[in-house]
Amino acid sequence: MSDFVYADHAATAPLSKAALKAMMPFLTEEYGNASSAYAAGRRARRAVDRAREKIADAFGAHPDEIYFTSCGTESDNWVMRSPELCSEKKKKIISSSVEHHAILNTLEARKHTGLPSELLKADSNCRINVSRLKEALGSSTALVSIMAANNEVGTVMPIAELAEASHKAGALFHTDAVQAAGHIPIDVEKGRVDLMSFSAHKFGGPKGIGGLYICRGVPAGRWLYGGGQERGLRGGTENTAGIVGMAAALEESCENMEKDTHRISVLRDELISGVQKIPGAHLTGDPENRLPGNASFVFEGAEGEALVLLLDQAGICVSAGSACSAGALEPSHVLLAMGIPPELARGSLRITLGAENTEDDIRKILEVLPDAVARSREAAGK
Ligand SMILES: Cc1ncc(COP(=O)(O)O)c(C=O)c1O
């Protein structure tokens, strides 16, 4: 992809060299099943154990609190659909209207079974307010689930405060950290988190592997019936290569976090100030508390999907917040929840930078974008 400017890291990040190197033996000669008793199996088991330790270390957790899944969506489903986290008296889940569909659609499905849930409103910066959560919490609340950082506008949530308020009301706290893990520091103990979802492909690991942190003593229950893998809670032969690649990518991201955060946020800020010179461009998300690589906007009178295609013609990969639903472009639920009018939300664009982006990439985006916005407005008759 070297001919392209890749600026869609929130969709997926390129596989890191360290992850590929760590995975290669397990994709080739080390194909043993981690549950087999002979030497090849034991080598795979040791690699899985070592990876679990590294991941636990990166999040301030114990290795026996890390469970491997296939992706962030699966981890979110596990938590939202676990009957063991609820009881007859406590069965309500409180979440937010700006969560990923992995949470929202699972809650919707749960609602059909008669189990209550409530979605908190976000403020205009996409932050979930602790006082709003306190008002919603009650003795019937079993679980609160608020994402650590938003995938569309990059807003970082006050997780520790939200978790503290949840605990005071006797509820457990889950965070979807799919966008935050590997990008901002995470310490499950300091953050007082009980459950946390993460996914390798967002921080330089391979696709098809993710994980769930379950704090000791939290009864998340059995998710996949099968063999006894993952301490009997999630059956299925371990994806050794994926697990090892995820651990290597996370270790590398954490080692480089300080330096990368600085470099990437300098590029992001340069991009933001350049884009804000385009008339009718507005930054979306929290100007202060945002992920280092996220620069997201709405453009008055423009169409996000058209912008994506116009930038693609210039070799730039970015994404729009809108989603195609029943053949029509629906504005993003996140932007609408932030109070952005539908007309304006249709003109959304998300640019997400990563460690390999350069000054030249920013220059190219800033060269191409004003004309793309003008052409999109023209096509929309604005
Ligand atoms: C916040 C958030 N949660 C969950 C997911 C789903 O993760 P996965 O692609 O690993 O299923 C995503 C993916 O974009 C995400 O951004």
The ligand as a Gaussian input file, in Angstrom:
#p B3LYP/6-31G(d) Opt

LIG

0 1
 C      -15.171000       0.874000      19.578000
 C      -15.203000      -0.406000      18.800000
 N      -15.721000      -1.497000      19.368000
 C      -15.767000      -2.672000      18.735000
 C      -15.277000      -2.800000      17.452000
 C      -15.310000      -4.132000      16.788000
 O      -14.020000      -4.677000      16.765000
 P      -13.647000      -5.870000      15.769000
 O      -13.453000      -5.252000      14.431000
 O      -12.393000      -6.450000      16.308000
 O      -14.779000      -6.816000      15.814000
 C      -14.750000      -1.677000      16.799000
 C      -14.276000      -1.764000      15.413000
 O      -14.179000      -0.787000      14.713000
 C      -14.694000      -0.455000      17.501000
 O      -14.186000       0.640000      16.941000

